[in-house]
Amino acid sequence: MSITSTAGIFSALEVAGSGLTAERSRMNVIASNLANARTTRGADGEAYRRLDPVFESRTMNPNSFDPVLRSVRSVNLRQVVPDQEPGQLVYDPEHPDADGTGYVEFPNVNVVTEMVNLMTASRAYEAGVTSIESIKAMAQAALRIGR
């Protein structure tokens, strides 16, 4: 196996691994949103705000002599930002967090949307695991050919 093909295999594993890490991060953010879907008062005294992960792609080997390796990109979590949509106002004058007019602000988390996002992230994670298994199988086949 040549050095270039070895670098290609490791680059492919790194790309797939970065995707797995990104999807795991996305699932963690979604889990936080779901866990706080009814949290009307956080540490700051405000209703929980839904969080959104923001990802970025980056070139893995910008200084490589191989143009293919120079174009390989991976993904990482850049930041997690609060969603700016307003929360849902519910009239419940008995609630301890009700304002002077009897309304309580509940988080801007839609449980159905979060579950769909969680299923999407889970499927993407499964696809990443499958790609890693394929890369491993190709590397093992290449080693068998080289014997």
C-alpha positions as CSV (number, residue, x, y, z in Angstrom):
1,M,0.0,0.0,0.0
2,S,1.5,3.4,-1.0
3,I,1.9,6.3,1.3
4,T,-0.7,8.3,-0.7
5,S,-3.3,5.5,-0.3
6,T,-2.6,5.2,3.4
7,A,-3.0,8.9,3.8
8,G,-6.3,8.7,1.8
9,I,-7.6,6.0,4.1
10,F,-6.7,8.0,7.2
11,S,-8.3,11.1,5.7
12,A,-11.4,9.2,4.9
13,L,-11.5,7.9,8.5
14,E,-11.0,11.4,9.8
15,V,-13.8,12.8,7.6
16,A,-16.2,10.1,8.7
17,G,-15.1,10.6,12.4
18,S,-15.6,14.3,12.2
19,G,-19.2,13.6,10.9
20,L,-19.8,11.2,13.8
21,T,-18.6,13.8,16.3
22,A,-20.8,16.5,14.7
23,E,-23.9,14.3,14.8
24,R,-23.2,13.3,18.4
25,S,-22.9,17.0,19.3
26,R,-26.2,17.7,17.5
27,M,-27.9,14.9,19.4
28,N,-26.6,16.3,22.7
29,V,-28.0,19.7,21.9
30,I,-31.4,18.2,20.9
31,A,-31.4,16.2,24.1
32,S,-30.9,19.4,26.1
33,N,-33.8,21.0,24.2
34,L,-36.1,18.1,24.9
35,A,-35.0,17.9,28.6
36,N,-35.9,21.6,29.0
37,A,-39.0,21.7,26.9
38,R,-41.1,22.8,29.9
39,T,-38.5,24.8,31.9
40,T,-40.0,28.1,32.6
41,R,-37.1,29.5,34.7
42,G,-33.5,28.8,34.3
43,A,-30.4,30.2,36.2
44,D,-31.0,33.5,34.5
45,G,-34.6,33.7,35.6
46,E,-35.9,33.4,32.0
47,A,-37.6,30.6,30.2
48,Y,-35.3,28.1,28.5
49,R,-34.4,29.1,24.9
50,R,-34.0,26.3,22.3
51,L,-30.4,25.8,21.2
52,D,-29.2,25.4,17.6
53,P,-25.8,23.9,16.8
54,V,-23.8,25.7,14.1
55,F,-21.3,23.7,12.1
56,E,-18.5,24.6,9.8
57,S,-16.4,22.7,7.3
58,R,-12.7,22.9,7.2
59,T,-10.0,21.8,4.9
60,M,-8.1,18.9,6.5
61,N,-4.8,19.0,4.5
62,P,-4.4,22.5,3.0
63,N,-0.7,22.1,2.5
64,S,-0.7,18.7,0.9
65,F,1.0,18.2,-2.5
66,D,-1.8,15.9,-3.6
67,P,-4.7,18.0,-5.0
68,V,-7.2,15.4,-3.9
69,L,-6.1,15.5,-0.3
70,R,-6.1,19.3,-0.4
71,S,-9.8,19.2,-1.2
72,V,-10.8,16.9,1.6
73,R,-13.0,18.7,4.1
74,S,-14.3,17.7,7.5
75,V,-17.0,19.2,9.7
76,N,-16.9,20.5,13.3
77,L,-19.2,22.2,15.7
78,R,-18.4,25.9,15.6
79,Q,-20.9,27.1,18.3
80,V,-24.3,26.6,19.9
81,V,-26.6,29.5,19.6
82,P,-30.0,30.2,21.3
83,D,-33.0,30.3,18.9
84,Q,-34.4,33.9,18.9
85,E,-38.0,32.8,18.4
86,P,-40.3,33.9,21.3
87,G,-41.5,31.4,23.8
88,Q,-45.1,30.3,24.0
89,L,-47.3,32.4,26.4
90,V,-49.9,30.3,28.3
91,Y,-52.5,31.7,30.6
92,D,-52.0,30.0,34.0
93,P,-52.3,32.5,36.9
94,E,-51.6,29.8,39.5
95,H,-48.2,29.0,38.0
96,P,-45.3,30.3,40.2
97,D,-43.7,31.9,37.1
98,A,-46.8,33.7,36.0
99,D,-46.4,37.4,35.3
100,G,-48.8,40.1,36.6
101,T,-51.4,39.3,33.9
102,G,-51.3,35.6,34.6
103,Y,-49.3,34.5,31.6
104,V,-46.3,32.1,31.8
105,E,-43.7,32.0,29.0
106,F,-42.8,28.5,28.1
107,P,-39.7,27.6,26.1
108,N,-39.7,27.9,22.3
109,V,-39.1,24.1,22.0
110,N,-41.4,22.1,19.7
111,V,-41.1,18.5,20.9
112,V,-42.2,17.0,17.5
113,T,-39.6,19.1,15.6
114,E,-36.9,18.1,18.1
115,M,-37.8,14.4,17.7
116,V,-37.6,14.7,13.9
117,N,-34.2,16.4,14.3
118,L,-33.1,13.6,16.6
119,M,-34.1,10.9,14.1
120,T,-32.3,12.7,11.4
121,A,-29.1,13.0,13.5
122,S,-29.4,9.4,14.5
123,R,-29.7,8.3,10.8
124,A,-26.7,10.5,9.8
125,Y,-24.7,8.9,12.7
126,E,-25.6,5.4,11.5
127,A,-24.5,6.4,8.0
128,G,-21.2,7.6,9.4
129,V,-20.7,4.3,11.2
130,T,-21.4,2.4,8.0
131,S,-18.9,4.5,6.1
132,I,-16.2,3.7,8.7
133,E,-17.0,0.0,8.4
134,S,-16.7,0.3,4.6
135,I,-13.3,2.1,4.9
136,K,-12.1,-0.5,7.3
137,A,-13.2,-3.3,4.9
138,M,-11.4,-1.6,2.0
139,A,-8.2,-1.2,4.0
140,Q,-8.3,-4.9,5.1
141,A,-8.8,-5.9,1.5
142,A,-5.9,-3.8,0.3
143,L,-3.7,-5.4,3.0
144,R,-4.7,-8.9,1.8
145,I,-3.8,-7.9,-1.8
146,G,-0.4,-6.7,-0.7
147,R,0.5,-9.9,1.0
